[in-house]
């Protein structure tokens, strides 16, 4: 399922957005751990979509602190209305002041420092 996909995507550097909407992703704590591992190890994916998944509060609590550390993530979509206001505020605080990453031009050479 989704956990195996996250493991595979750690070494994929061509994907910028991961859409896991409506996939039953997030119920398994092991899948959440693999998602967090993906946050930490693939800085190319900056948009995550997890709407219409029933992510339990205890798994959501695992995600939020990692989002705060994963500053490369520009957008993280989920069903906010499922969580208590205080928990949702932690999510909003973690995601505030995110800047959209610059798109890399195809075939562009990296500047030397």
C-alpha positions in Angstrom: 0.0 0.0 0.0 0.9 3.6 0.7 3.8 2.7 3.1 5.6 0.7 0.4 5.1 3.6 -2.1 6.7 6.0 0.4 9.7 3.7 0.8 10.1 3.5 -3.0 9.8 7.3 -3.4 12.6 8.1 -1.1 15.1 7.8 -4.0 12.8 9.3 -6.7 14.0 12.9 -7.4 11.7 13.7 -10.4 8.4 13.9 -8.5 7.3 17.2 -6.8 3.8 16.3 -5.7 2.4 13.2 -4.1 -1.4 12.6 -4.3 -2.6 10.0 -1.8 -6.2 11.4 -1.7 -8.9 8.8 -0.9 -6.5 5.8 -0.6 -7.2 4.7 3.0 -3.6 5.9 3.7 -2.8 6.8 7.3 -4.7 4.3 9.3 -1.6 2.1 9.8 1.0 3.7 12.1 3.8 1.9 10.1 2.6 3.7 6.9 2.8 7.0 8.8 6.3 6.3 9.9 7.3 5.6 6.2 5.6 8.9 5.2 7.6 10.7 7.8 10.8 9.0 6.6 9.9 10.3 3.1 9.5 13.8 4.5 13.0 13.6 6.0 14.8 12.0 3.1 13.2 13.3 -0.1 13.4 17.1 -0.3 12.1 17.2 -3.9 8.4 16.4 -3.0 7.0 19.6 -1.7 3.2 19.0 -2.1 1.5 16.2 -0.3 -2.2 15.5 -0.7 -3.9 13.2 1.9 -7.6 14.4 1.7 -10.4 11.9 2.3 -8.3 9.5 4.3 -9.2 8.6 7.8 -6.0 9.4 9.6 -6.6 8.8 13.3 -5.6 11.5 15.8 -2.7 9.5 17.2 -1.2 9.2 13.7 -1.9 12.9 13.0 0.0 13.7 16.2 3.0 11.9 14.7 2.9 13.9 11.4 2.6 17.5 12.8 6.0 17.8 14.5 7.7 16.3 11.4 6.0 18.9 9.2 7.4 21.6 11.3 10.9 20.2 10.6 10.3 19.5 6.9 10.4 23.1 5.7 10.7 22.0 2.1 7.1 21.0 2.2 5.1 23.8 0.7 1.6 22.3 0.9 0.2 19.5 2.9 -3.5 18.8 2.3 -5.7 16.8 4.7 -9.1 16.8 6.2 -8.7 19.5 8.8 -12.2 19.3 10.1 -11.6 15.9 11.6 -9.3 17.1 14.3 -9.8 19.2 17.5 -9.1 22.9 17.2 -6.0 22.8 19.4 -4.5 20.0 17.3 -5.4 21.8 14.1 -3.7 24.9 15.4 -0.4 23.0 15.8 -0.7 21.9 12.2 -1.3 25.5 11.1 1.6 26.8 13.1 3.8 24.1 11.6 2.8 25.1 8.0 2.9 28.9 8.3 5.3 31.0 6.4 6.0 28.3 3.8 7.4 29.6 0.5 6.7 28.0 -2.9 9.9 26.5 -4.2 11.4 27.7 -7.4 10.9 25.4 -10.3 14.1 24.1 -11.9 14.4 24.8 -15.6 14.9 21.7 -17.7 18.5 21.4 -18.9 19.6 24.4 -16.8 23.1 24.2 -15.4 23.7 24.7 -11.7 25.5 27.9 -10.8 28.9 27.4 -9.2 29.4 29.0 -5.8 
